[in-house]
Amino acid sequence: ISGPGFIVTGRNDEEMEKAAAGIRQQIAFYGSTPAYRGVLELHGWGDLQTDLNTLSKRGEWVEMGKLITDEILNTFAVVGEPETIAPELHRRYGDVIQRISFYAPYQSDPERWHHVGPFDMATGRKLCPGHPSEPAPRTYADITGEALSAAIERDPQV
């Protein structure tokens, strides 16, 4: 089972604020549609849907995001420093989904995503850019992934 998620992360307060603003606007966009009223009502925020819908009809997208409080943000998004994201995703969704994807509607340092690169669809093996017959160089993400995998094998609650 695969599911999408909202992620707010950054290396410093400025990056965190930019990420939070982008996700607040995304949550507000979803919340403005009548189909999401029930989700908001479940949390006691049903009236917010009416306000968001009104603002959406006026095209006031930035104002919509300002209505998303920290409580709402933290309910629908995983918020934290990069090192805290994977454990929190596992805590929230680990017993429900096997794969998670996320959309980052905010600018981020491209180095943060450096582990993303070409790979062989049949084997999953990473390819060396420009030299597909050579093994891809190990990245920080590889080392981190190996360490997390080993930790999970030792303790499934990680």
Residue pairs with C-beta under 8 A, 6 or more apart in sequence:
1 96
1 97
1 98
1 99
2 97
2 98
2 99
2 100
2 101
3 93
3 96
3 97
3 99
3 100
3 101
4 100
4 101
4 102
4 103
5 77
5 78
5 89
5 93
5 100
5 101
5 102
6 23
6 26
6 27
6 76
6 77
6 78
6 102
6 103
7 19
7 23
7 77
7 78
7 85
7 102
7 104
8 16
8 19
8 20
8 23
8 73
8 77
8 78
8 79
8 80
9 15
9 16
9 19
9 79
9 80
9 81
9 82
9 85
10 16
10 17
10 18
10 19
10 81
10 82
10 108
11 81
11 82
11 109
11 112
15 108
15 109
16 79
18 106
18 107
19 104
19 106
19 108
20 73
20 79
21 65
21 106
22 104
22 105
22 106
23 73
23 77
23 105
23 106
24 65
24 66
24 68
24 73
25 61
25 62
25 64
25 65
25 68
25 105
26 103
26 105
27 65
27 68
27 72
27 73
27 76
27 77
28 52
28 55
28 61
28 64
28 65
28 67
28 68
29 56
29 61
29 64
30 36
31 39
31 40
31 48
31 49
31 52
31 68
32 49
32 52
32 53
32 55
32 56
32 64
33 53
34 49
34 53
36 49
37 46
37 49
40 46
40 48
40 49
41 49
43 72
43 75
45 72
48 67
48 72
51 67
52 64
52 67
55 61
55 63
55 64
55 67
56 64
73 79
78 85
78 88
78 89
78 92
80 88
82 112
86 148
87 158
89 100
90 158
93 100
114 139
114 140
114 141
115 139
115 140
115 141
115 142
115 145
117 126
117 127
117 129
117 136
118 126
118 127
118 129
118 132
119 125
119 126
119 127
120 126
120 127
125 136
126 136
127 136
128 134
128 135
128 136
128 137
129 136
148 158
151 158
152 158
